[in-house]
Structure formats: C-alpha cells, structure tokens
Amino acid sequence: MARNPYRSQKIAFFCLLLATLFIVVPVGMIVVVIIKKGIAGITWQFLTDVPRKGMRAGGIFPAIVGTVYLVTGAISFALPIGLFAAIYLSEYAKGNFLTRMIKLAIVNLAGVPSVVYGLFGLSLFVVFFKFGASILSGALTLGIMILPLIITASREALESVPASFREASLSLGASKWQTIRHIVLPNAVPGILTGTILGLGRAAGETAPILFTAAAFYLPRLPHSIFDQVMALPYHLYVISTQVPNVDEKIRYGTALVLVFLVLVMNLIAVVIRYQFRKKKKW
C-alpha cells in the first residue's frame, strides 16, 4: 500500500504547530500575568523616584539606571573582543587541533551557569584587581559571561558569507584585511547583531553575576563613577520578592514589567538595526 505524502505532510505540520504552541503559549501566559498584575503599579513616580520606606514605596529609577549602565558596559566590552576573536577564528586561524579545541571550549563556556561567572568576577575583578563591588566589576563579569554567545554567533555569521565574495575581492587586488573589513563584515552584520541581541537579553536579566560584583541591596541614589555600587532591576526584583516583607504585589510585578519592557526595547533597537543591514544584502 502506497504511503500518502499529503497525510505525512499534514502530520508533520501538526507536530511542528504543537511544538510551537508548547513554547509560545507558556511564554504568552507569563507576559499576560506580568502585564495584568504589574500595569497598575506603573506610574510616573514609580519610574522616576527613588525607593522609599525600605523599598516598600517610591520608585525604581536607580535600578533602571543601574541596569542600563551594566548592560551598556557589558556590551561595550564583549562586542569588540568577541568580534575580533570571531574574525580570527573564521578568517585567520588554521583548522588544526588547537583551533578545534578553542571553538569547543567557547561553545561549552556558553552553557556555564551564571553563578560560576559571578564567583569568577568576584575573585578576579573585585578581589584581585581591587575594583571592589562596582559597576566596572559587574559590567566586566557580564561581558565575559556573554562573550561566548557573541563569538559563536559572529563566527557563524562570518562563515556564512559566500567564499566567492572573498575570491572576487582578492582577485581585484584587495588585501585580506581590506576584504574582511569592506566585504565580509558588512554582509555578516545581521548575524553579529543576532548574537548581540542574545547577549543583551542575558546580561539584562541575570542576577547571580551582579550579586557578587556590583549590586547593592538598597541604594536610593545614582552612582557617581564606575567604581560605585549600583542597584539593578533583576537583583532588586529578587530582593523585594524574597527579602523584604509586606511589599505590595503591584510593586513586584511592576518591577518585573519594567525589566521585561527594558529588555524588549533593547532587543527591538538591535532588531531594527539588523533589519536595515539585512535589506542591503545582495544574497
């Protein structure tokens, strides 16, 4: 009896749809709950005021500013280093045993728990370099944590550029670096930004690394330098949810909603930039 290809196709589509729903529905429910319970707490005072009465009243402005500082510092550190490392691994490094081991190590580092990076940042930046618990220590720790993501995504983006582009540029007399700079990199920007988006989301939402290196339990003022401690939304949300009693539910969910919205805005900006570069691609 011949197999009906249309029936197999329908079964495959149904399985794919079911798998998609298993992912989308729980995430959608989480977002709906956060919006429903947190929207009542979003006021202008909540967004622009400092915490008061032991974080049971007031706003979360220092935590918002601290999160932006930490994420900006992490990306500023990780993106250039990750991009240069990806260029070396994809364009210059030879395909030997050492290179394969380095690539494997980078992939494995992407799966290391964030608390391990926090302990590493504590011992290296806070204690050894004597930066103390500060924005600098937290940003560098987050930068190292997201570095494997950026390297992996950037390397794959660079390797996806057709070899014919390189050959055409070299045949016209361009050097290898000129080819990379003017031909390969512009065509790999969308993929590089994909890694940056993933790094942004992880850096903005992690608690353990900044718990050891940067975050203050209660600091109702803005930092004055990169060597100051800072409040951050993920840690602040953890504190008011578990350490401070009698915090209004709308404050907790309002903080979570602001964090989700902040990550969404950062990702949206990166997605728009990626879309603009993707429109310019000729292949």
C-alpha positions as CSV (number, residue, x, y, z in Angstrom):
1,M,0.0,0.0,0.0
2,A,1.5,3.3,-1.1
3,R,2.1,6.0,1.5
4,N,0.1,9.1,1.2
5,P,2.6,12.0,1.1
6,Y,-0.1,14.6,1.9
7,R,-1.1,12.8,5.0
8,S,2.5,12.7,6.2
9,Q,2.9,16.4,5.4
10,K,-0.2,17.2,7.5
11,I,1.1,15.1,10.4
12,A,4.4,16.9,10.2
13,F,2.8,20.3,10.1
14,F,0.6,19.4,13.1
15,C,3.6,18.2,15.1
16,L,5.5,21.4,14.3
17,L,2.5,23.5,15.2
18,L,2.1,21.6,18.5
19,A,5.8,22.1,19.4
20,T,5.4,25.9,18.6
21,L,2.4,26.2,20.8
22,F,4.2,24.4,23.7
23,I,6.8,27.2,23.5
24,V,4.6,30.2,22.7
25,V,1.6,29.6,25.0
26,P,3.5,29.4,28.3
27,V,5.6,32.5,27.4
28,G,2.4,34.4,26.4
29,M,0.7,33.4,29.7
30,I,3.7,34.7,31.7
31,V,3.7,38.0,29.8
32,V,-0.1,38.4,30.3
33,V,0.2,37.7,34.0
34,I,3.0,40.2,34.4
35,I,1.1,42.9,32.5
36,K,-2.2,42.2,34.3
37,K,-0.7,42.4,37.8
38,G,2.0,45.0,37.1
39,I,0.4,47.6,34.9
40,A,-1.4,49.1,38.0
41,G,1.9,49.9,39.6
42,I,3.4,51.7,36.6
43,T,3.2,55.4,37.3
44,W,5.5,58.3,36.5
45,Q,6.5,58.5,40.2
46,F,7.3,54.7,40.1
47,L,9.6,55.2,37.1
48,T,11.4,58.4,38.2
49,D,11.5,58.2,42.0
50,V,14.0,56.5,44.4
51,P,13.0,53.7,46.7
52,R,11.5,54.7,50.0
53,K,10.3,53.2,53.2
54,G,12.6,50.2,52.9
55,M,11.7,49.7,49.2
56,R,8.0,49.3,50.1
57,A,7.2,52.6,48.4
58,G,8.7,55.1,46.0
59,G,10.1,54.1,42.6
60,I,12.8,52.1,40.9
61,F,14.7,54.8,39.0
62,P,18.2,53.9,40.4
63,A,17.6,50.3,39.5
64,I,16.7,51.2,35.9
65,V,19.7,53.4,35.5
66,G,22.0,50.8,37.1
67,T,20.7,48.1,34.7
68,V,21.3,50.3,31.7
69,Y,24.9,51.1,32.9
70,L,25.7,47.4,33.5
71,V,24.3,46.2,30.2
72,T,25.9,49.1,28.2
73,G,29.3,48.3,29.9
74,A,29.0,44.6,29.2
75,I,28.2,45.1,25.5
76,S,30.9,47.7,25.1
77,F,33.4,45.2,26.5
78,A,32.2,42.0,24.9
79,L,31.2,43.1,21.4
80,P,34.6,44.3,20.2
81,I,36.6,41.5,21.8
82,G,34.0,38.9,20.6
83,L,34.0,40.2,17.1
84,F,37.8,40.3,16.8
85,A,38.0,36.8,18.2
86,A,35.4,35.6,15.7
87,I,37.3,37.2,12.8
88,Y,40.5,35.5,13.9
89,L,38.8,32.1,14.3
90,S,36.9,32.2,11.0
91,E,39.4,34.1,8.7
92,Y,42.9,33.6,10.0
93,A,43.2,30.5,12.3
94,K,44.2,27.3,10.7
95,G,41.9,24.2,11.0
96,N,44.2,22.3,13.4
97,F,43.6,20.5,16.7
98,L,44.2,23.6,18.8
99,T,41.7,25.7,16.9
100,R,39.0,23.0,17.2
101,M,39.6,22.8,20.9
102,I,39.3,26.6,21.3
103,K,36.0,26.5,19.4
104,L,34.7,23.7,21.5
105,A,35.7,25.5,24.7
106,I,33.9,28.6,23.6
107,V,30.7,26.6,22.9
108,N,31.0,24.9,26.3
109,L,31.5,28.3,28.1
110,A,28.1,29.5,26.7
111,G,26.5,26.8,28.9
112,V,28.3,27.6,32.2
113,P,25.9,28.6,35.0
114,S,25.8,32.3,35.6
115,V,26.7,31.9,39.3
116,V,30.1,30.5,38.3
117,Y,30.8,33.7,36.3
118,G,29.7,35.6,39.4
119,L,32.3,33.8,41.5
120,F,34.9,34.3,38.8
121,G,34.2,38.0,38.6
122,L,34.3,38.3,42.4
123,S,37.8,36.7,42.6
124,L,39.2,38.4,39.6
125,F,37.8,41.9,39.4
126,V,36.6,42.6,42.9
127,V,39.5,41.0,44.9
128,F,42.5,40.5,42.6
129,F,42.2,43.8,40.6
130,K,40.7,45.5,43.6
131,F,37.9,47.2,41.6
132,G,35.6,46.4,44.5
133,A,31.9,45.8,44.2
134,S,31.2,48.3,41.4
135,I,29.7,49.0,38.0
136,L,33.1,48.2,36.4
137,S,33.3,44.8,38.1
138,G,29.7,43.9,37.3
139,A,30.0,45.0,33.6
140,L,33.2,43.1,33.0
141,T,31.7,40.0,34.6
142,L,28.6,40.2,32.5
143,G,30.7,40.9,29.4
144,I,32.7,37.7,30.0
145,M,29.5,35.8,30.5
146,I,28.0,36.9,27.2
147,L,31.3,36.7,25.3
148,P,30.8,33.0,24.1
149,L,27.4,33.9,22.7
150,I,28.8,36.8,20.7
151,I,31.8,34.9,19.5
152,T,29.8,31.9,18.3
153,A,27.1,34.0,16.6
154,S,29.7,36.3,14.9
155,R,31.8,33.4,13.7
156,E,28.8,31.6,12.2
157,A,27.8,34.9,10.5
158,L,31.2,35.4,9.1
159,E,31.5,31.9,7.8
160,S,28.0,32.2,6.1
161,V,29.3,34.9,3.8
162,P,30.0,33.1,0.4
163,A,33.6,32.4,-0.4
164,S,33.1,33.8,-3.9
165,F,32.8,37.3,-2.3
166,R,36.3,36.9,-0.8
167,E,37.7,35.5,-4.0
168,A,36.3,38.3,-6.1
169,S,37.8,40.9,-3.7
170,L,41.2,39.3,-3.6
171,S,41.3,38.9,-7.3
172,L,40.8,42.7,-7.7
173,G,43.9,43.3,-5.6
174,A,42.4,43.9,-2.2
175,S,44.4,42.6,0.9
176,K,42.9,40.1,3.2
177,W,42.1,42.7,5.9
178,Q,40.5,45.0,3.3
179,T,38.4,42.1,2.1
180,I,37.3,41.3,5.6
181,R,36.6,44.9,6.5
182,H,34.8,46.0,3.4
183,I,33.2,42.8,2.1
184,V,32.8,40.2,4.8
185,L,31.9,42.3,7.8
186,P,29.1,44.3,6.2
187,N,27.5,41.1,5.0
188,A,27.8,39.5,8.4
189,V,26.4,42.3,10.4
190,P,22.8,40.8,10.7
191,G,24.2,37.6,12.2
192,I,26.6,39.5,14.5
193,L,23.6,41.6,15.8
194,T,21.7,38.4,16.5
195,G,24.4,37.4,18.9
196,T,24.4,40.9,20.4
197,I,20.6,40.6,20.9
198,L,21.0,37.3,22.8
199,G,23.8,38.8,24.8
200,L,21.7,41.8,25.7
201,G,18.8,39.7,26.9
202,R,21.0,37.5,29.1
203,A,23.1,40.4,30.6
204,A,20.0,42.4,31.5
205,G,18.2,39.5,33.2
206,E,20.9,37.8,35.2
207,T,21.1,38.2,39.0
208,A,23.9,35.9,40.2
209,P,26.9,37.7,38.5
210,I,25.9,41.2,39.7
211,L,25.0,39.8,43.2
212,F,28.7,39.1,43.7
213,T,30.2,42.0,41.9
214,A,28.0,45.1,41.6
215,A,24.5,45.1,43.0
216,A,23.6,46.9,46.2
217,F,20.7,45.8,48.4
218,Y,19.4,49.3,49.0
219,L,21.0,52.4,47.4
220,P,18.5,55.2,46.9
221,R,20.8,57.4,44.8
222,L,22.5,57.3,41.4
223,P,26.2,56.2,41.1
224,H,28.8,58.9,40.6
225,S,31.5,56.8,39.0
226,I,32.2,53.3,37.5
227,F,33.7,52.3,40.9
228,D,30.4,52.8,42.8
229,Q,27.9,50.1,43.6
230,V,24.6,50.2,41.9
231,M,21.1,48.9,42.1
232,A,19.9,46.7,39.3
233,L,16.4,45.5,38.3
234,P,17.0,41.7,38.4
235,Y,18.5,41.9,41.9
236,H,16.0,44.5,43.1
237,L,13.2,42.2,42.0
238,Y,14.7,39.3,43.8
239,V,15.1,41.4,47.0
240,I,11.6,42.8,47.1
241,S,10.1,39.4,46.3
242,T,12.1,37.3,48.9
243,Q,13.9,39.6,51.4
244,V,11.6,42.5,52.1
245,P,8.2,41.6,53.8
246,N,4.9,43.3,53.0
247,V,5.8,44.6,49.6
248,D,2.7,45.4,47.5
249,E,2.2,42.9,44.8
250,K,1.8,45.6,42.2
251,I,5.4,46.9,43.0
252,R,6.9,43.4,42.5
253,Y,5.0,42.8,39.2
254,G,5.6,46.4,38.1
255,T,9.3,46.0,38.5
256,A,9.1,42.7,36.5
257,L,7.2,44.5,33.8
258,V,9.7,47.3,33.6
259,L,12.5,44.8,33.3
260,V,10.7,42.9,30.5
261,F,10.0,46.2,28.7
262,L,13.6,47.4,29.1
263,V,14.9,44.1,27.6
264,L,12.3,44.3,24.8
265,V,13.3,47.9,23.9
266,M,17.0,47.0,23.8
267,N,16.2,44.0,21.6
268,L,13.9,46.0,19.4
269,I,16.6,48.6,18.7
270,A,19.0,45.8,17.7
271,V,16.4,44.1,15.6
272,V,15.7,47.4,13.7
273,I,19.4,47.9,13.0
274,R,19.7,44.3,11.9
275,Y,16.8,44.7,9.6
276,Q,18.3,47.8,8.0
277,F,21.6,45.9,7.3
278,R,19.7,42.8,6.1
279,K,17.8,44.9,3.5
280,K,21.2,45.8,1.9
281,K,22.3,42.2,1.4
282,K,22.5,41.1,-2.2
283,W,22.3,37.4,-1.5
